[in-house]
Amino acid sequence: MQLLPGAAVYARARRHVVLDVVDHGPCRSVRLVPAAGLGPPVTLISPFDVIRPIAASDVPRPSSPKKAARACAAAVRRSHAASELRAAVDADIRIFDYQLEPAMAIVGGHASRLLLVDEVGLGKTIQAGLILAELRARHLLTRALILTPAGLRDQWAAELRDRFALEVVRIDAGELSDLQRALPPWVNPWTLPRVWLASIDLLKRGELLPQLEHVTWDAVIVDEAHHAARGTDRHAAAALACARARVVVLLTATPHNGDAPAYADLCNLGALEGDDRPLRVFRRRRGDVTAGTAPRRVRVITANSAPAERALRALLRAYAARVRLESGGSAPARLAMIVLRKRALSGPAPLARSLARRLEALSGSAGESSSQQLAFDFGDTLGGELIPDDGEPGEVLSAPGLPDAAREREMLASLLDAARAAIPGASKVSALARALSRASEPVIVFTEYRDTLDDLRRQLAGIGGLEVLHGAMMPAERRQAVARFTAGTARVLLATDAAAEGLNLHYRCRWVVHHEAPWSPVRIEQRNGRVDRLGQSRRVHVWHLVAGGTEEAGILARLARRSSAARLESSAVTTGAAEAARVAQLKRLPPADVRADRPLVARVRPRGASPWLRRGQRLAVFAGTVLDGAGRCVARLYAGIRGHHLSGCRKAASRDLGTAARASIAAHRRFARTLAIRERAIEAALRPSRTPAIQPALFDRRALAEAADRDAEAGRAFDEVALRRSVADGAARQFRVSIALVASFVSR
């Protein structure tokens, strides 16, 4: 007996109902759900698992009205047209129509590359997870790759597991080495059928990029995609993975920092010659999707500078002006002056540390000490576990500025003395301490550099309830710090931009303080987004601490103009309102199923003055299944028909379901055509080329062996894509439609 979706089977000592069947030549993968509705779906491989069909019958079996109604509810809950979402019904998510739109664009055949640039906190992870779950429900998710910053891997894994029952394989440098040792040497670990979750800093390593060259992916998701800027190793890794993916999803809340070429490079990730489908951009603002929420309140708090600070800044301006005048336009010297200006805005203590480092570098002592020890790049060694971006600037401060080195050292020594004298009366620290002592609200205080954070921790120690978070902490330490803050153990979280991405602090906190403004609107929005997120029930307060008598207020104004210039509009063509209503309605139905070997019949009594079923009538509920040429379920439809005879109801149901089936077939062909265009472009990019001749060294055949392995891997990847495309083309040409009675209600 042929296995078809909806058929009742007996496997592993339990009754099941077939959801989908995928033919793999000598074997078939059969996805089953327990007939009693208890337990998750399982996938068995036939003939290795014995799956015995239970003979079905068109003769209805008597049952109670309640049981028949449950059978109808289960059939309706599983129903979907080809262009409708399947995974959202069973996902543990709150339904927002805008979050369904990216997945609808994919299954509707409107795009194969998406850029999600919603404002921070609107659930981009949920939208990407829904795309993966939808591909899995359609048996189109065999091998996928999720690239994230290292600190967000745990959050991604938890979200996909808890909300979509999607298990991913987290991989780091150590786990990858163990896996490579366990596999035969000719097996590339990335070709295994898994959903990989990796740090983009792991894949950018030079020895790993060749492993990805001939690996094709069903989907690639790049989180915080703005980090993959052109000219960086991250861009090379992301571009290589996206160019081999059938579906590309780029996530970032801050795609455009005012640099148009950088934004164009971001939009070109995954673009292939031969794939003319445009990139779809989804841009939603918080006010558009959360009507009625209070807008954030932004305040600029000016800290009046003490006389010692004003004298220090005057000396610094004089020194910087002299360097600009006498350096002859030296770019390194100008960059060193910019760094010193930024450090001065953080406070006299950070400036004193940078001045001491510059004085040491220009005196020559730093060069002597540095030559005695090699520097280790722990970020590369650990695959991005550490976040070095918040370290104190060092190398740029060693550039000489004045031709007269002795005079420059003398000016730096005077500046250093002035900075140390101004530390006790630092105005920003005093203003921050007053604000924290007067308010009992939880607060997150952001600063740019780790050493500034350490200064704040020492000077605010008297307040109590302090927790710190910075990039030099290991992931487990960062998780513990966040847990203590969210649990209420600490009231103040001092953080660098290591906490500016991926953390959900909105349930605990609504107050953000910027100790100094980063010179990028991207970073400001990322910081604010830790508390200004979907689910925040209170007004968010953002404070910018500004040093009085400085250019910091002007910097904030320029950042606001850049942020306004970088506004993007959505290029999406889908709307999710109707689909959200359908999914929400199906979620209210019970997921339980009943024995599906025979239809049910129940006798009911008409109710009220306007009966839904008149005496002598029957209501018959039919289920229609549309299968493609590969046996995959394209659509599962239902129809309820009232009439006096079952044969007449069946004819009417065949007519109605046939019309709906034709619409689903057309929608599925549009989806298949979009994937086929992408498949052909990947196939052209992977087409094997003749390997250039290699001259091996005497008695050394390794170069020839490595070249042969590369050719074999390229050939396997090309054959895989070509086979998949041919199967998809055949499946999209042939369809089968079957109609079966689910239950019938007969009035007494």
BAZAMAR-70276 format. One line per 8 residues: number of its first residue (from 0); their letters; for each residue x, y, z of C-alpha. Coordinates in nm, 2 decimals, always signed. Layout:
REM residues N
NUM> A> X/Y/Z; ...
This chain:
REM residues 748
0> MQLLPGAA> +0.00/+0.00/+0.00; +0.14/+0.34/-0.10; +0.22/+0.58/+0.19; +0.05/+0.92/+0.14; +0.01/+1.21/+0.38; -0.29/+1.16/+0.60; -0.27/+0.78/+0.59; -0.28/+0.58/+0.91
8> VYARARRH> +0.02/+0.36/+0.98; +0.16/+0.14/+1.25; +0.53/+0.19/+1.34; +0.74/+0.13/+1.65; +0.44/-0.02/+1.83; +0.23/+0.29/+1.79; -0.04/+0.43/+1.56; +0.07/+0.73/+1.36
16> VVLDVVDH> -0.05/+0.95/+1.08; +0.17/+1.03/+0.79; +0.26/+1.40/+0.75; +0.51/+1.39/+0.46; +0.69/+1.13/+0.25; +1.02/+1.21/+0.06; +1.16/+0.96/-0.18; +1.54/+0.92/-0.18
24> GPCRSVRL> +1.57/+0.64/-0.43; +1.63/+0.31/-0.24; +1.48/+0.46/+0.07; +1.21/+0.70/+0.19; +1.20/+0.94/+0.48; +0.85/+0.93/+0.64; +0.75/+1.20/+0.88; +0.48/+1.08/+1.13
32> VPAAGLGP> +0.28/+1.23/+1.41; +0.13/+1.01/+1.68; -0.24/+0.94/+1.61; -0.33/+1.02/+1.97; -0.16/+1.36/+1.94; +0.08/+1.29/+2.23; +0.44/+1.36/+2.14; +0.63/+1.55/+1.87
40> PVTLISPF> +0.65/+1.44/+1.50; +0.92/+1.18/+1.42; +1.10/+1.10/+1.10; +1.16/+0.73/+1.01; +1.35/+0.58/+0.72; +1.18/+0.31/+0.52; +1.26/+0.02/+0.48; +1.49/+0.03/+0.77
48> DVIRPIAA> +1.20/+0.12/+1.00; +0.90/-0.11/+0.94; +0.60/+0.11/+0.86; +0.28/-0.09/+0.81; -0.01/+0.10/+0.66; -0.35/+0.05/+0.83; -0.61/-0.03/+0.57; -0.84/+0.27/+0.53
56> SDVPRPSS> -1.21/+0.26/+0.46; -1.46/+0.50/+0.32; -1.72/+0.36/+0.55; -1.77/+0.60/+0.84; -1.72/+0.47/+1.19; -1.98/+0.59/+1.45; -1.84/+0.81/+1.72; -1.94/+1.08/+1.96
64> PKKAARAC> -1.99/+1.43/+1.84; -1.70/+1.54/+2.06; -1.46/+1.30/+1.90; -1.57/+1.39/+1.55; -1.53/+1.76/+1.63; -1.18/+1.69/+1.76; -1.09/+1.51/+1.43; -1.22/+1.81/+1.23
72> AAAVRRSH> -1.03/+2.05/+1.45; -0.71/+1.86/+1.40; -0.76/+1.85/+1.02; -0.83/+2.22/+1.01; -0.52/+2.30/+1.23; -0.29/+2.10/+0.99; -0.44/+2.27/+0.68; -0.24/+2.51/+0.47
80> AASELRAA> -0.22/+2.63/+0.12; +0.11/+2.63/-0.07; +0.17/+3.00/+0.00; +0.07/+2.98/+0.37; +0.30/+2.92/+0.66; +0.31/+2.58/+0.83; +0.56/+2.62/+1.11; +0.41/+2.93/+1.27
88> VDADIRIF> +0.10/+2.73/+1.40; +0.31/+2.51/+1.62; +0.58/+2.76/+1.71; +0.59/+2.90/+2.06; +0.57/+3.26/+1.96; +0.33/+3.55/+2.00; +0.19/+3.63/+1.66; +0.28/+3.97/+1.51
96> DYQLEPAM> +0.19/+4.02/+1.14; +0.51/+4.19/+1.05; +0.72/+3.90/+1.18; +0.55/+3.66/+0.94; +0.63/+3.87/+0.63; +0.99/+3.76/+0.56; +0.89/+3.39/+0.57; +0.59/+3.47/+0.35
104> AIVGGHAS> +0.83/+3.64/+0.10; +1.04/+3.33/+0.08; +0.76/+3.07/+0.04; +0.57/+3.30/-0.19; +0.86/+3.30/-0.43; +0.91/+3.68/-0.41; +1.28/+3.66/-0.31; +1.56/+3.43/-0.21
112> RLLLVDEV> +1.77/+3.70/-0.04; +1.64/+3.91/+0.25; +1.78/+4.20/+0.45; +1.60/+4.25/+0.78; +1.68/+4.59/+0.92; +1.40/+4.64/+1.17; +1.48/+4.86/+1.47; +1.65/+4.70/+1.76
120> GLGKTIQA> +1.42/+4.48/+1.97; +1.16/+4.39/+1.71; +1.24/+4.02/+1.70; +1.47/+3.97/+1.40; +1.58/+3.64/+1.56; +1.22/+3.52/+1.57; +1.18/+3.61/+1.20; +1.49/+3.43/+1.10
128> GLILAELR> +1.40/+3.12/+1.31; +1.06/+3.11/+1.14; +1.22/+3.10/+0.80; +1.43/+2.80/+0.91; +1.14/+2.63/+1.06; +0.93/+2.68/+0.75; +1.20/+2.54/+0.53; +1.22/+2.24/+0.76
136> ARHLLTRA> +0.84/+2.19/+0.75; +0.87/+2.17/+0.37; +1.17/+1.92/+0.38; +1.40/+2.19/+0.24; +1.64/+2.22/+0.53; +1.92/+1.97/+0.52; +2.23/+2.18/+0.58; +2.22/+2.54/+0.71
144> LILTPAGL> +2.46/+2.79/+0.86; +2.40/+3.06/+1.12; +2.68/+3.32/+1.16; +2.66/+3.53/+1.48; +2.90/+3.72/+1.71; +3.04/+3.48/+1.96; +2.85/+3.62/+2.25; +2.51/+3.56/+2.09
152> RDQWAAEL> +2.54/+3.19/+2.01; +2.38/+3.07/+2.34; +2.09/+3.30/+2.29; +2.03/+3.19/+1.93; +2.05/+2.82/+2.03; +1.80/+2.87/+2.31; +1.56/+3.07/+2.09; +1.55/+2.82/+1.81
160> RDRFALEV> +1.52/+2.52/+2.05; +1.25/+2.67/+2.28; +1.04/+2.84/+2.02; +1.07/+2.62/+1.71; +1.20/+2.28/+1.84; +1.49/+2.33/+1.61; +1.81/+2.18/+1.73; +2.13/+2.34/+1.61
168> VRIDAGEL> +2.50/+2.24/+1.65; +2.71/+2.50/+1.82; +3.06/+2.48/+1.69; +3.38/+2.65/+1.82; +3.75/+2.60/+1.74; +3.79/+2.31/+1.99; +3.48/+2.13/+1.89; +3.57/+2.16/+1.52
176> SDLQRALP> +3.91/+2.01/+1.58; +3.76/+1.72/+1.77; +3.51/+1.66/+1.49; +3.78/+1.67/+1.22; +3.98/+1.41/+1.41; +3.68/+1.18/+1.45; +3.59/+1.19/+1.07; +3.79/+1.03/+0.79
184> PWVNPWTL> +4.04/+1.27/+0.64; +3.85/+1.30/+0.31; +3.52/+1.41/+0.48; +3.47/+1.79/+0.52; +3.28/+1.84/+0.85; +3.08/+2.13/+0.71; +2.91/+1.90/+0.46; +2.73/+1.70/+0.73
192> PRVWLASI> +2.35/+1.75/+0.73; +2.32/+1.98/+1.02; +2.21/+2.33/+1.12; +2.55/+2.48/+1.22; +2.57/+2.78/+1.46; +2.91/+2.94/+1.45; +3.09/+3.26/+1.53; +3.17/+3.47/+1.22
200> DLLKRGEL> +3.51/+3.52/+1.38; +3.57/+3.14/+1.37; +3.50/+3.11/+1.00; +3.71/+3.41/+0.90; +4.03/+3.21/+1.00; +4.24/+3.15/+0.69; +4.26/+2.77/+0.74; +3.88/+2.74/+0.75
208> LPQLEHVT> +3.78/+2.94/+0.45; +3.90/+2.67/+0.20; +3.67/+2.42/+0.37; +3.37/+2.64/+0.28; +3.45/+2.69/-0.08; +3.26/+2.39/-0.21; +2.99/+2.36/+0.06; +2.63/+2.44/-0.04
216> WDAVIVDE> +2.37/+2.55/+0.21; +1.99/+2.54/+0.21; +2.00/+2.86/+0.41; +2.26/+3.10/+0.55; +2.18/+3.36/+0.82; +2.42/+3.63/+0.91; +2.34/+3.81/+1.24; +2.47/+4.16/+1.30
224> AHHAARGT> +2.56/+4.17/+0.93; +2.70/+4.52/+0.96; +3.01/+4.37/+1.10; +3.09/+4.21/+0.77; +3.22/+4.52/+0.61; +3.41/+4.50/+0.28; +3.79/+4.46/+0.31; +3.77/+4.26/+0.63
232> DRHAAAAL> +3.81/+3.89/+0.70; +3.45/+3.87/+0.83; +3.33/+4.00/+0.49; +3.52/+3.73/+0.31; +3.37/+3.45/+0.53; +3.01/+3.59/+0.50; +3.04/+3.65/+0.12; +3.17/+3.29/+0.06
240> ACARARVV> +2.89/+3.13/+0.26; +2.61/+3.35/+0.12; +2.73/+3.28/-0.24; +2.66/+2.91/-0.18; +2.32/+2.94/-0.02; +1.98/+2.90/-0.17; +1.82/+3.13/+0.09; +2.02/+3.42/+0.24
248> VLLTATPH> +1.90/+3.62/+0.54; +2.09/+3.92/+0.67; +2.00/+4.07/+1.00; +2.11/+4.40/+1.14; +1.93/+4.69/+1.31; +2.20/+4.93/+1.19; +2.29/+4.86/+0.83; +2.36/+5.22/+0.72
256> NGDAPAYA> +2.59/+5.45/+0.92; +2.58/+5.71/+0.65; +2.84/+5.53/+0.43; +2.66/+5.45/+0.11; +2.93/+5.22/-0.04; +2.94/+5.02/+0.28; +2.57/+4.97/+0.26; +2.59/+4.87/-0.10
264> DLCNLGAL> +2.85/+4.61/-0.01; +2.62/+4.47/+0.25; +2.33/+4.44/+0.01; +2.55/+4.25/-0.24; +2.63/+3.97/+0.00; +2.51/+3.65/-0.17; +2.44/+3.82/-0.51; +2.52/+3.58/-0.79
272> EGDDRPLR> +2.54/+3.62/-1.17; +2.23/+3.47/-1.32; +2.01/+3.54/-1.01; +1.82/+3.85/-1.11; +1.58/+3.84/-0.81; +1.62/+4.16/-0.61; +1.72/+4.18/-0.25; +1.41/+4.23/-0.04
280> VFRRRRGD> +1.45/+4.48/+0.25; +1.23/+4.47/+0.55; +1.24/+4.79/+0.76; +0.99/+4.84/+1.04; +1.01/+5.10/+1.31; +0.89/+5.05/+1.67; +0.62/+5.31/+1.63; +0.48/+5.13/+1.32
288> VTAGTAPR> +0.43/+4.80/+1.49; +0.38/+4.88/+1.86; +0.11/+5.15/+1.85; +0.04/+5.31/+2.18; +0.38/+5.26/+2.34; +0.55/+5.57/+2.48; +0.84/+5.70/+2.28; +1.18/+5.70/+2.44
296> RVRVITAN> +1.28/+6.01/+2.62; +1.63/+6.14/+2.54; +1.81/+6.39/+2.77; +2.15/+6.56/+2.73; +2.30/+6.61/+3.08; +2.57/+6.87/+3.09; +2.84/+6.82/+3.35; +3.00/+7.16/+3.44
304> SAPAERAL> +3.37/+7.13/+3.42; +3.60/+7.20/+3.71; +3.88/+7.47/+3.66; +4.14/+7.19/+3.65; +3.95/+7.02/+3.37; +3.92/+7.34/+3.17; +4.29/+7.41/+3.21; +4.36/+7.05/+3.09
312> RALLRAYA> +4.15/+7.09/+2.78; +4.32/+7.42/+2.69; +4.66/+7.26/+2.71; +4.54/+6.96/+2.50; +4.39/+7.20/+2.23; +4.72/+7.39/+2.21; +4.92/+7.06/+2.18; +4.69/+6.92/+1.91
320> ARVRLESG> +4.70/+7.25/+1.71; +5.08/+7.25/+1.72; +5.09/+6.89/+1.60; +4.85/+6.96/+1.31; +5.07/+7.26/+1.21; +5.41/+7.10/+1.23; +5.34/+6.73/+1.14; +5.32/+6.81/+0.77
328> GSAPARLA> +4.98/+6.65/+0.72; +5.08/+6.31/+0.88; +4.77/+6.09/+0.90; +4.91/+5.88/+1.19; +4.97/+6.20/+1.39; +4.62/+6.33/+1.32; +4.47/+6.00/+1.43; +4.67/+6.01/+1.75
336> MIVLRKRA> +4.52/+6.36/+1.83; +4.17/+6.23/+1.76; +4.22/+5.95/+2.01; +4.34/+6.19/+2.27; +4.04/+6.41/+2.22; +3.81/+6.11/+2.26; +3.99/+6.01/+2.57; +3.96/+6.36/+2.71
344> LSGPAPLA> +3.58/+6.34/+2.67; +3.58/+6.02/+2.88; +3.75/+6.20/+3.17; +4.09/+6.30/+3.30; +4.18/+5.95/+3.42; +4.15/+5.78/+3.08; +4.33/+6.08/+2.92; +4.61/+6.05/+3.17
352> RSLARRLE> +4.65/+5.68/+3.09; +4.68/+5.75/+2.71; +4.92/+6.04/+2.77; +5.14/+5.82/+2.97; +5.14/+5.55/+2.70; +5.22/+5.80/+2.43; +5.50/+5.96/+2.64; +5.64/+5.61/+2.70
360> ALSGSAGE> +5.62/+5.52/+2.33; +5.79/+5.84/+2.22; +6.06/+5.79/+2.48; +6.16/+5.46/+2.33; +6.10/+5.25/+2.65; +5.79/+5.09/+2.50; +5.98/+4.96/+2.20; +6.25/+4.80/+2.42
368> SSSQQLAF> +6.00/+4.62/+2.64; +5.78/+4.51/+2.35; +6.07/+4.34/+2.17; +6.12/+4.10/+2.46; +5.78/+3.93/+2.43; +5.57/+3.82/+2.14; +5.21/+3.93/+2.13; +4.94/+3.66/+2.11
376> DFGDTLGG> +4.61/+3.72/+1.93; +4.38/+3.55/+2.17; +4.07/+3.66/+1.97; +4.18/+3.45/+1.67; +4.30/+3.16/+1.89; +3.97/+3.13/+2.07; +3.76/+3.18/+1.76; +3.60/+3.51/+1.87
384> ELIPDDGE> +3.53/+3.42/+2.23; +3.69/+3.75/+2.34; +3.57/+4.09/+2.22; +3.89/+4.30/+2.19; +3.71/+4.61/+2.05; +3.68/+4.78/+2.39; +4.05/+4.76/+2.47; +4.25/+5.08/+2.54
392> PGEVLSAP> +4.39/+5.23/+2.22; +4.76/+5.18/+2.20; +4.93/+5.15/+1.86; +4.80/+5.47/+1.72; +4.94/+5.67/+2.01; +5.30/+5.59/+1.92; +5.30/+5.80/+1.60; +5.54/+6.11/+1.65
400> GLPDAARE> +5.37/+6.44/+1.61; +5.64/+6.72/+1.63; +5.97/+6.73/+1.46; +6.13/+6.83/+1.79; +6.09/+6.51/+1.99; +6.22/+6.66/+2.31; +5.98/+6.95/+2.29; +5.69/+6.71/+2.24
408> REMLASLL> +5.79/+6.49/+2.54; +5.80/+6.81/+2.75; +5.45/+6.91/+2.64; +5.32/+6.56/+2.70; +5.47/+6.56/+3.05; +5.30/+6.89/+3.13; +4.97/+6.75/+3.00; +5.01/+6.44/+3.21
416> DAARAAIP> +5.06/+6.64/+3.52; +4.75/+6.85/+3.44; +4.54/+6.53/+3.38; +4.65/+6.37/+3.71; +4.56/+6.69/+3.89; +4.21/+6.70/+3.74; +4.12/+6.34/+3.83; +3.98/+6.41/+4.18
424> GASKVSAL> +3.73/+6.66/+4.05; +3.62/+6.48/+3.74; +3.29/+6.63/+3.65; +3.13/+6.34/+3.46; +3.20/+6.10/+3.73; +3.05/+6.34/+3.99; +2.74/+6.40/+3.78; +2.69/+6.02/+3.73
432> ARALSRAS> +2.74/+5.95/+4.10; +2.48/+6.21/+4.20; +2.22/+6.07/+3.95; +2.27/+5.71/+4.06; +2.24/+5.80/+4.43; +1.92/+5.99/+4.38; +1.74/+5.73/+4.17; +1.65/+5.38/+4.27
440> EPVIVFTE> +1.60/+5.26/+3.91; +1.81/+4.98/+3.76; +2.05/+5.14/+3.50; +2.30/+5.03/+3.24; +2.59/+5.27/+3.20; +2.78/+5.24/+2.87; +3.14/+5.35/+2.81; +3.36/+5.30/+2.51
448> YRDTLDDL> +3.68/+5.16/+2.66; +3.75/+4.89/+2.92; +3.99/+5.10/+3.13; +3.73/+5.38/+3.16; +3.49/+5.12/+3.29; +3.75/+5.01/+3.55; +3.79/+5.38/+3.66; +3.41/+5.41/+3.70
456> RRQLAGIG> +3.39/+5.09/+3.90; +3.65/+5.22/+4.15; +3.50/+5.57/+4.18; +3.14/+5.45/+4.21; +3.22/+5.17/+4.46; +3.04/+5.35/+4.74; +2.71/+5.33/+4.56; +2.70/+4.95/+4.59
464> GLEVLHGA> +2.52/+4.69/+4.37; +2.76/+4.73/+4.08; +2.81/+4.47/+3.80; +3.06/+4.50/+3.51; +3.05/+4.35/+3.16; +3.33/+4.39/+2.91; +3.50/+4.22/+2.62; +3.79/+4.07/+2.81
472> MMPAERRQ> +3.55/+3.85/+3.01; +3.49/+3.49/+2.88; +3.13/+3.41/+2.77; +3.05/+3.23/+3.09; +3.15/+3.53/+3.29; +2.94/+3.76/+3.08; +2.64/+3.54/+3.12; +2.68/+3.53/+3.50
480> AVARFTAG> +2.71/+3.91/+3.51; +2.39/+3.95/+3.30; +2.21/+3.69/+3.52; +2.30/+3.88/+3.84; +2.18/+4.21/+3.69; +1.85/+4.07/+3.56; +1.79/+3.88/+3.88; +1.81/+4.21/+4.08
488> TARVLLAT> +2.13/+4.13/+4.27; +2.29/+4.43/+4.11; +2.13/+4.77/+4.03; +2.40/+4.92/+3.81; +2.55/+4.75/+3.51; +2.87/+4.91/+3.39; +2.93/+4.79/+3.03; +3.13/+4.85/+2.72
496> DAAAEGLN> +2.99/+4.78/+2.38; +3.04/+4.41/+2.45; +2.69/+4.44/+2.59; +2.55/+4.65/+2.30; +2.44/+4.35/+2.09; +2.20/+4.06/+2.15; +2.12/+4.12/+2.52; +1.76/+4.14/+2.64
504> LHYRCRWV> +1.75/+4.37/+2.94; +1.41/+4.53/+2.89; +1.23/+4.33/+3.15; +1.47/+4.46/+3.42; +1.58/+4.80/+3.30; +1.45/+5.10/+3.11; +1.73/+5.36/+3.18; +2.05/+5.39/+2.97
512> VHHEAPWS> +2.33/+5.63/+3.04; +2.60/+5.70/+2.78; +2.91/+5.81/+2.97; +3.05/+5.94/+2.65; +2.90/+5.93/+2.30; +3.06/+5.68/+2.06; +3.13/+5.85/+1.73; +2.89/+5.63/+1.54
520> PVRIEQRN> +2.50/+5.63/+1.53; +2.52/+5.25/+1.49; +2.66/+5.20/+1.83; +2.43/+5.44/+2.00; +2.12/+5.26/+1.86; +2.27/+4.92/+1.95; +2.32/+5.04/+2.31; +1.97/+5.18/+2.34
528> GRVDRLGQ> +1.82/+4.87/+2.20; +1.92/+4.66/+2.50; +1.62/+4.81/+2.69; +1.41/+4.97/+2.42; +1.27/+4.64/+2.28; +0.95/+4.47/+2.19; +0.80/+4.38/+2.53; +0.92/+4.69/+2.71
536> SRRVHVWH> +0.61/+4.81/+2.90; +0.75/+5.14/+3.03; +0.89/+5.46/+2.89; +1.26/+5.43/+2.81; +1.50/+5.70/+2.93; +1.83/+5.77/+2.76; +2.08/+6.00/+2.91; +2.39/+6.14/+2.73
544> LVAGGTEE> +2.65/+6.28/+2.97; +2.82/+6.58/+2.80; +3.12/+6.76/+2.93; +3.05/+7.14/+2.95; +3.26/+7.37/+2.73; +3.36/+7.09/+2.49; +3.26/+6.99/+2.14; +3.07/+6.68/+2.26
552> AGILARLA> +2.73/+6.84/+2.22; +2.82/+6.92/+1.86; +2.93/+6.56/+1.81; +2.59/+6.44/+1.93; +2.42/+6.68/+1.68; +2.63/+6.54/+1.39; +2.55/+6.18/+1.49; +2.17/+6.27/+1.49
560> RRSSAARL> +2.21/+6.41/+1.13; +2.40/+6.10/+1.01; +2.13/+5.88/+1.16; +1.86/+6.07/+0.98; +2.05/+6.05/+0.65; +2.08/+5.67/+0.69; +1.70/+5.61/+0.71; +1.59/+5.32/+0.49
568> ESSAVTTG> +1.26/+5.23/+0.34; +1.12/+4.88/+0.31; +1.12/+4.72/-0.04; +0.90/+4.43/+0.08; +0.58/+4.35/-0.11; +0.41/+4.12/+0.14; +0.17/+4.20/+0.41; +0.11/+3.96/+0.70
576> AAEAARVA> -0.22/+4.08/+0.85; -0.44/+3.81/+0.70; -0.18/+3.54/+0.76; -0.14/+3.64/+1.12; -0.52/+3.62/+1.17; -0.52/+3.27/+1.01; -0.23/+3.15/+1.23; -0.38/+3.29/+1.54
584> QLKRLPPA> -0.71/+3.12/+1.47; -0.54/+2.79/+1.41; -0.34/+2.81/+1.73; -0.66/+2.82/+1.93; -0.76/+2.47/+1.79; -0.65/+2.16/+1.98; -0.35/+1.99/+1.83; -0.47/+1.64/+1.93
592> DVRADRPL> -0.54/+1.39/+1.65; -0.76/+1.07/+1.64; -0.75/+0.74/+1.46; -0.73/+0.82/+1.10; -0.80/+0.48/+0.93; -1.17/+0.55/+0.89; -1.38/+0.87/+0.88; -1.61/+0.94/+1.17
600> VARVRPRG> -1.98/+0.99/+1.17; -2.18/+1.15/+1.46; -2.54/+1.22/+1.52; -2.62/+1.57/+1.65; -2.94/+1.76/+1.74; -3.00/+2.10/+1.58; -2.98/+2.39/+1.83; -3.16/+2.72/+1.86
608> ASPWLRRG> -3.38/+2.92/+1.63; -3.10/+2.94/+1.37; -2.96/+2.59/+1.36; -2.62/+2.54/+1.19; -2.76/+2.21/+1.07; -3.12/+2.15/+0.99; -3.31/+1.83/+1.05; -3.24/+1.57/+0.78
616> QRLAVFAG> -2.92/+1.74/+0.67; -2.56/+1.63/+0.71; -2.23/+1.83/+0.74; -1.94/+1.65/+0.58; -1.58/+1.77/+0.64; -1.33/+1.67/+0.37; -0.95/+1.70/+0.36; -0.76/+1.75/+0.04
624> TVLDGAGR> -0.39/+1.68/+0.00; -0.17/+1.81/-0.29; +0.15/+1.62/-0.35; +0.43/+1.72/-0.59; +0.63/+1.47/-0.80; +0.87/+1.39/-0.52; +0.59/+1.29/-0.28; +0.62/+1.61/-0.07
632> CVARLYAG> +0.31/+1.77/+0.06; +0.25/+2.10/-0.12; -0.09/+2.19/+0.04; -0.33/+2.04/+0.29; -0.68/+2.18/+0.24; -1.02/+2.12/+0.39; -1.38/+2.19/+0.30; -1.71/+2.17/+0.49
640> IRGHHLSG> -2.02/+2.08/+0.28; -2.38/+2.07/+0.39; -2.62/+1.84/+0.20; -2.87/+1.56/+0.22; -2.65/+1.29/+0.07; -2.28/+1.20/+0.12; -2.22/+1.15/-0.26; -2.35/+1.50/-0.33
648> CRKAASRD> -2.13/+1.65/-0.06; -1.83/+1.47/-0.20; -1.89/+1.61/-0.55; -1.92/+1.97/-0.41; -1.61/+1.92/-0.20; -1.41/+1.79/-0.50; -1.51/+2.10/-0.69; -1.42/+2.34/-0.41
656> LGTAARAS> -1.10/+2.16/-0.32; -1.00/+2.13/-0.68; -1.01/+2.51/-0.72; -0.80/+2.56/-0.41; -0.56/+2.29/-0.52; -0.50/+2.46/-0.85; -0.42/+2.79/-0.68; -0.17/+2.61/-0.45
664> IAAHRRFA> -0.01/+2.44/-0.74; +0.04/+2.78/-0.91; +0.19/+2.93/-0.59; +0.42/+2.63/-0.54; +0.55/+2.66/-0.90; +0.63/+3.02/-0.83; +0.82/+2.93/-0.52; +1.00/+2.64/-0.70
672> RTLAIRER> +1.09/+2.87/-0.99; +1.26/+3.12/-0.75; +1.46/+2.84/-0.59; +1.55/+2.70/-0.94; +1.69/+3.03/-1.05; +1.91/+3.04/-0.73; +2.01/+2.67/-0.79; +2.12/+2.74/-1.14
680> AIEAALRP> +2.33/+3.04/-1.03; +2.50/+2.83/-0.76; +2.55/+2.55/-1.01; +2.73/+2.79/-1.25; +2.95/+2.92/-0.97; +3.05/+2.57/-0.87; +3.11/+2.44/-1.22; +3.44/+2.25/-1.21
688> SRTPAIQP> +3.73/+2.41/-1.38; +4.06/+2.25/-1.47; +4.31/+2.27/-1.19; +4.63/+2.45/-1.29; +4.93/+2.24/-1.32; +5.13/+2.19/-1.00; +5.50/+2.14/-0.98; +5.56/+1.94/-0.66
696> ALFDRRAL> +5.88/+1.94/-0.47; +6.11/+1.65/-0.50; +5.97/+1.34/-0.32; +5.67/+1.55/-0.21; +5.33/+1.45/-0.35; +5.12/+1.64/-0.09; +5.05/+1.93/-0.33; +4.91/+1.69/-0.59
704> AEAADRDA> +4.70/+1.50/-0.33; +4.55/+1.83/-0.20; +4.47/+1.94/-0.55; +4.30/+1.61/-0.62; +4.10/+1.64/-0.30; +3.98/+1.99/-0.40; +3.88/+1.87/-0.74; +3.68/+1.58/-0.60
712> EAGRAFDE> +3.51/+1.80/-0.35; +3.42/+2.05/-0.61; +3.28/+1.78/-0.83; +3.07/+1.64/-0.55; +2.93/+1.98/-0.47; +2.85/+2.04/-0.84; +2.68/+1.70/-0.87; +2.48/+1.76/-0.55
720> VALRRSVA> +2.34/+2.09/-0.68; +2.27/+1.95/-1.03; +2.08/+1.65/-0.88; +1.88/+1.87/-0.65; +1.79/+2.10/-0.93; +1.67/+1.82/-1.16; +1.47/+1.66/-0.88; +1.31/+2.00/-0.80
728> DGAARQFR> +1.23/+2.06/-1.17; +1.06/+1.71/-1.19; +0.87/+1.76/-0.87; +0.73/+2.09/-0.98; +0.59/+1.94/-1.31; +0.38/+1.66/-1.16; +0.12/+1.69/-0.89; -0.14/+1.45/-0.73
736> VSIALVAS> -0.45/+1.56/-0.55; -0.64/+1.32/-0.32; -0.97/+1.39/-0.13; -1.08/+1.20/+0.18; -1.37/+1.23/+0.42; -1.27/+1.33/+0.78; -1.60/+1.33/+0.96; -1.97/+1.37/+0.90
744> FVSR> -2.23/+1.51/+1.13; -2.59/+1.39/+1.07; -2.89/+1.57/+1.23; -3.15/+1.36/+1.41
